[in-house]
Amino acid sequence: RWAVLLAGLLIWALHFFALYLIAQFAGDGIAARLAVGLISLTCLAGAILLLVRSRRAAPEAEFDHWRRSFMQTGLILSLSPILWQALPALLAR
C-alpha cells in the first residue's frame, strides 16, 4: 500500500540515485550521457504510465479515491525533478 502512495517519489528517488551512480563512476562521456537519457526516459515513461493507468481505474471506495489522488499528485510532482536532473547531462557539450 505504501508503494502505491509513494510511487512518484520512489521513481524519482530511483532516478536520482541512478544518475548519481553514473556521475560518480561513468564520468561525462557520450556513454554516460546516453545512459542518463535512457534512464530518464524510462523513469518518465514509468511515471506517465502509472498516471494514465490510475486515471482509468475506477475507485471502489472513498479511501481508494484518496489514495489514487495522492499517488497521482506524487507522480505529477515527480516529473519535473526527473527532467531537471537530466538536463545538465543532456545539454552538456
Residue, then its C-alpha position, 0 to 999 in steps of 0.5 A: r500500500w505504501a508503494v502505491l502512495l509513494a510511487g512518484l517519489l520512489i521513481w524519482a528517488l530511483h532516478f536520482f540515485a541512478l544518475y548519481l551512480i553514473a556521475q560518480f563512476a561513468g564520468d561525462g562521456i557520450a556513454a554516460r550521457l546516453a545512459v542518463g537519457l535512457i534512464s530518464l526516459t524510462c523513469l518518465a515513461g514509468a511515471i506517465l504510465l502509472l498516471v494514465r493507468s490510475r486515471r482509468a481505474a475506477p475507485e471502489a471506495e472513498f479511501d481508494h479515491w484518496r489514495r489514487s489522488f495522492m499517488q497521482t499528485g506524487l507522480i505529477l510532482s515527480l516529473s519535473p525533478i526527473l527532467w531537471q536532473a537530466l538536463p545538465a547531462l543532456l545539454a552538456r557539450 
